[in-house]
Amino acid sequence: MKHDRLSHALAATLLILPLGQALAAISGQVEVSLEIASGCQVTQGNSASGVVNQFGHLDFGRAGPTWSNALSAQLIGAQGSSLEVTCDPGIGAFDVLVDGGLRGDRTLENESGEQIPYSLYVDAGYTQEYLPDQMYEFAIPSDGAPVEVPIHGAIAPNARALPSGTYRDTLTVTLEF
């Protein structure tokens, strides 16, 4: 009997040791992943009512009833800087379309219906005009760096005294990827 107890104890010890060592040495793998969707991301756009993005403001400032030099403005984004688009480099390019505004003719209008025409440009030198409802292509750099979407505005000099008030228009800018 003594021999049976000893052999059972020895067998139990042998079974416990390898099992205990096996648990301490078990390794496994954990899969880690991130899926990045192909597409573009626009910065400086704040959603209004969840439907239309507010890309910023084109503010010509304040002027008297006449002005001898052209008035100019640059789009300032909703967070105070330029409108930027960052895309998957594989996309290659995206298009920008700027409509003609509320009346379709790019005019600012005050409460009494007085109007002032304005123009929009791609460049600060006012040489490449955004024509209403025409697409303009912007290349995406191969390093995926953000692309600024510049919108510069100009109002021609005005010698005819205009009534005071706030003159407004609303543009729709469409970005197609």
C-alpha positions in Angstrom: 0.0 0.0 0.0 2.7 2.3 0.9 4.2 1.7 -2.6 0.7 2.5 -4.2 0.4 5.7 -2.3 3.9 6.7 -3.3 3.4 5.9 -6.9 0.0 7.8 -7.0 1.6 10.8 -5.3 4.5 10.7 -7.8 2.2 10.3 -10.8 0.0 13.2 -9.5 3.1 15.4 -9.1 4.3 14.6 -12.6 0.9 15.4 -14.1 0.7 18.7 -12.2 4.1 20.0 -13.1 3.9 19.8 -16.9 0.4 21.1 -16.8 1.4 24.1 -14.6 4.4 24.8 -16.8 2.3 24.6 -20.0 -0.2 27.2 -18.7 2.7 29.6 -17.9 4.1 29.2 -21.3 1.0 29.6 -23.5 1.3 32.3 -26.1 -1.2 33.6 -28.5 -1.6 36.3 -31.1 -4.0 39.2 -31.1 -4.9 40.7 -34.5 -4.7 44.5 -34.6 -6.2 46.4 -37.6 -7.4 49.8 -38.8 -9.3 50.3 -42.0 -9.0 53.7 -43.7 -11.7 54.4 -46.2 -10.8 55.9 -49.5 -12.1 59.4 -49.6 -11.5 63.0 -48.6 -12.0 65.0 -45.5 -12.9 68.7 -45.4 -11.6 70.9 -42.6 -13.3 74.2 -41.6 -16.8 73.0 -42.4 -19.3 73.2 -39.6 -22.6 71.4 -40.1 -25.7 73.6 -39.8 -28.8 71.6 -38.9 -26.9 68.5 -40.0 -27.6 69.3 -43.7 -25.4 72.0 -45.1 -21.8 72.7 -44.2 -20.8 76.2 -43.4 -17.4 76.6 -45.0 -16.8 80.2 -43.8 -17.2 83.8 -44.7 -16.2 86.1 -47.5 -16.2 89.5 -45.8 -15.6 92.7 -47.9 -15.5 94.8 -44.8 -17.0 98.2 -44.6 -16.9 101.0 -47.2 -18.4 104.4 -47.8 -21.0 105.1 -50.5 -18.3 105.2 -53.1 -14.8 103.7 -53.4 -12.0 104.3 -55.9 -10.1 101.0 -55.4 -11.4 97.5 -55.8 -12.6 95.9 -52.6 -11.2 92.4 -51.9 -11.9 89.5 -49.5 -10.6 86.0 -48.9 -12.6 83.1 -47.6 -12.0 82.6 -43.9 -13.1 79.2 -42.7 -15.5 78.5 -39.9 -12.6 78.0 -37.4 -10.7 81.1 -38.6 -8.4 79.6 -41.3 -8.6 78.5 -44.9 -10.8 75.7 -46.3 -8.7 72.6 -46.7 -9.3 69.2 -48.2 -7.2 66.1 -47.3 -7.6 63.1 -49.5 -6.3 59.6 -50.0 -3.5 60.1 -52.5 -4.9 57.4 -54.7 -7.9 59.6 -55.5 -5.6 62.0 -57.5 -7.8 65.1 -57.7 -11.0 66.6 -56.6 -13.3 69.3 -58.2 -14.7 72.5 -56.8 -17.8 74.2 -58.1 -19.0 77.6 -56.8 -22.5 78.6 -57.9 -23.8 82.1 -58.8 -25.2 82.8 -55.4 -28.9 83.4 -54.4 -29.8 85.2 -57.6 -27.4 83.3 -59.8 -25.5 86.4 -60.9 -23.1 86.9 -58.0 -24.5 90.1 -56.6 -24.8 91.4 -53.1 -28.2 92.8 -52.3 -29.4 95.0 -49.4 -32.9 95.0 -47.8 -34.2 97.5 -50.4 -33.1 95.5 -53.4 -30.0 97.5 -54.3 -27.4 95.3 -55.8 -23.6 95.2 -56.1 -21.9 92.7 -58.4 -18.8 90.8 -57.3 -16.4 88.3 -58.8 -14.6 85.2 -57.3 -11.1 84.0 -58.1 -9.0 80.9 -57.5 -5.8 83.0 -56.9 -4.9 86.0 -54.8 -3.7 87.8 -58.0 -7.3 87.8 -59.4 -6.3 86.2 -62.7 -8.2 82.9 -62.6 -11.9 83.5 -62.1 -14.3 80.9 -60.7 -17.0 81.1 -63.3 -20.5 80.2 -61.9 -21.3 76.5 -61.9 -18.0 75.5 -63.6 -15.7 72.8 -62.1 -12.1 73.5 -61.1 -9.8 70.7 -60.5 -7.3 70.6 -57.6 -4.6 67.9 -57.6 -4.0 65.8 -54.5 -0.3 65.6 -53.6 1.3 62.2 -53.5 2.2 62.7 -49.8 -1.4 63.2 -48.9 -0.8 66.8 -47.6 -3.9 69.0 -47.2 -4.9 71.1 -50.2 -6.2 74.7 -49.6 -9.3 75.6 -51.6 -8.8 79.4 -52.0 -11.7 81.7 -52.8 -10.9 85.3 -53.3 -13.5 87.9 -53.9 -13.4 91.3 -55.6 -15.8 94.2 -56.1 -14.9 96.8 -58.8 -14.4 100.4 -57.9 -17.7 102.3 -57.5 -18.2 106.1 -58.3 -22.0 106.1 -57.9 -23.2 106.7 -54.3 -25.0 103.6 -52.9 -27.5 103.5 -50.1 -26.2 102.4 -46.7 -27.0 99.0 -45.4 -25.7 95.5 -45.3 -25.5 93.8 -48.7 -25.5 90.0 -48.7 -25.4 86.9 -50.8 -25.0 83.2 -50.1 -22.9 80.9 -52.3 -23.0 77.2 -52.5 -19.6 75.5 -52.8 -19.6 71.9 -54.0 -16.6 69.6 -53.5 -16.6 66.5 -55.7 -14.3 63.6 -54.9 
